Amino acid sequence: MKRHLVVKYGDVNRLLTIKKNLIKSFTPVTRTSTKMQKIKFIQRYCEVLDQIQTLVDLNVKDYPQMECEIFSHTNVMDLSALLPEFLRSKFASAYVKKRKDYAGEHIPGSESFLMLLNLMKQEQSASEFDAENYGENKDTEKAQTQNASKKEKSFKKMAQNKPQKKLRKSVCFVHPEPKRKVSECLTGKCELFLNMKPAVRREWAVKRGLCELCFMFTCEKSP
């Protein structure tokens, strides 16, 4: 069974390397970045951690050792090291505080991973609340809107000169009434999807006939 899972998903080190490279591809943020830039980074970071957690949950019976391998102390620290300094320091403080419960020893990998995921989701919720209730500086927002408009026009012009690619990504699939277009509900911004436990998301993915790893209709790792 382990061999089958390795063929399907790749060995643990390769899988984590792919996920870490994905995080590295995100637009970097700093303490002085805009609220929306921070929210987008944290949101995408949490999505990657959710994917890792889902993979472990899916294979807990057939490949129980996967949890120990993925959630090793080294791997969790490597994932946290990809956070910007202002977020990494918050995780470090929380980790050191929690380590007192273990007499100064390392926290079990699965627990430290969950602590990292929960901390980032709390940061996402706090950032979204702050942006919704206090917003950005009006002048900054205006300048960003103008820049975004220019980039959008530039992207549209470039897209017109490129052949259309077949859409592979799934629309949001956790609604009782199926969505027909990606524009109707973006999975990464759907509160219903983001608040679901990984196991529940898997059930919906199976129900809709999607890849249980990346939630796409077609996937290179699908059998």
N, C-alpha and C positions, 0 to 999 in steps of 0.2 A: 504494500500500500504506500509506503514512504517513497518507493521508487516511482510509482505512478504520480504522486503529488509533486515530486521533484521535476518529473518530465513536464507536468502541466504548468507549474508555477516557477520552476527554477529553484536551485538550492537557496537556503536562507541568506547566505552572504550576498549572492547575486541579486536576490529580491530586494534586500535592504539597500544595496548599492544603487539600484534603480530608483528607489524611493528617495534616497538622500540626494541623488543627482537632480531629481524633480524639484525638491525643495531649494536646491542651489540655483535652479533656473528662475525662481521667483524674483520679482523686482525687489531689491533690498530696501529695507526701511530702517530709519533711525528714530531717536527720541524726538527729533524735530520734524519728522514726516507728518503729512496731513492725517487727520483722523481716518479719512476714507482709505488712504494708502495702508495705514496700520490694520484697519479692519479687513481689507482684502488679503493682506499677507497672513494674518492670524487665521482667517477663514480657510484659506487654501492649505495652511499648515495642518489645521485640525482635520481636514478632509483626508490628508495623507495618513495621519495617525489612525483615523477611523478605518481606512482601508486595511492597514496592518492588523488592527484589532479584529476586523471582520474575518480576515484570512485565518487567524489563529482560532477564532470561534468556530469557523466552518470545519476545521480539521482537528478539533480537540479530541475526538474519539479515534480517528484513523491515524493521526500523527501527533500524539500528545507531547512528544519531545520538541515539537516545533515551538511551543510556548516558551520553553526554557531557552531554546536557541535564539529566538527573536528577542525575547525580553531579558537578555543577559544585561548585567550592569554596564558593560562596555558599549553595547548597542544603544541602550537608552541614553547614555551620556553622549554618544556620537550624535544622536538625534537632537538632543538639547543644545549641543554645541552649534547647531545650524541656526539657532535663534539669534536675533539681533541682541546686542549687549543689554539693552534696557529690559528685555523680556527674560533673557538668560539669567540675569542677576536675581530676578524674582523667583525663578525656579530653584536657583542655587540656595537662596535663603529658606525657601519652603523645604528643600531637601535636608539641609543642615538641621533645621528645627525638628523635622520628623525623625531624623537619625537618632535623636536622643531616646526614642522609644526602643531602639535596637542597641543600646549601650555604645553608641558611636560607631557601630559597624554599618556596612552597606545595607541599604534597604533592598528587600527582594525585588528582582527586576520587574516582575509583573505589577507590583504595587507602585514602583517608581514610575513606570510607564503610564499607569492610570492616573497618577498624581500629575504627571506632565500634561496629559490630555485634558484633565479636568481644569487645571490651572489655565491652560490656553483658551478653553471654552469660557471660563469666567472672564478672562481678559477680553474675549470677543464680545460677550454680552455687555460688559462695562463700557467698552469702546462704542458699541452701537447705541447704548443708552445715552452716552455723553454726546455723540454726534446728533442724535435725534432731538435732544433737549437743549443743547447749547450751540451746536453747529460750529462751522469754521468762521474765521474772519471773513466778512463780506467781500472785502477787496481781494483776498486770496481766492475765495470761491469764484469770483468773476474772472480772475486771471486764469484759473484752472479750467473753467468752462470754455473760455476762448481757445486755450491751448488744445483742449480735448476736441473741440469742434474742428480745428485745423488738422489734427491728426486723423480724425474720422474721415474728413474729406480726402486726405492723402491716401488712407487705406482703401477707400472706395474706388479711387482712381486706379490704384494698383490692382485691386481685385478684378476690375473690368478687363484688365489685360492678361488675366490668368484663367486657365481652364477651370471650370467648376469641378469640385471634388465631391464624391458621393458622401452624404452624411452618414456617419457611423454612430455618433453619440446618441444616447438615449434621451428622450424627453423625460421629465419627472414622472416616475412610474409608481409612486406610492399613494396615488389618489384613487378612490373607488371608481370614479369616472375617468377613463383613460384620456390623457392629453394627446393631441394629435401633432402639435408643433412644439419645438424646443422653446420658441418665443412665448408660449403660453405659461410656462413655468420652468425656470432654470433650477436644476437639481441643487446646485451649490448655494442657492439663495432661498430655497424652500424651507420654511420653518418646520413644517411637518416632517420633512426628510431629516433635517439636521437634529431634531429632538428625538428621533427614533433610535432605539438600541440597535447595534449591529446585527443581532440575530433576527430582529423584525425586518430590517432592510433586506436581509438574505431571503426571507420568506417571500417578500414582494418581488425580488429579482427572479426567484424561481417561478413565481406565478406568472410573471410577464415574459419569461423565456430569455432573460438577459444573462450576461456573464456575471457570475457571483463575485468576481474579484474587482472588475473595473466598471460594472454596470453599463456596458455597451452592448449593442445588438450583436456585433461581431468583434472578436478579440483574437489576437495572435496566439494567446495562451489557452484559448478554448480548445477542447479536443475536436 
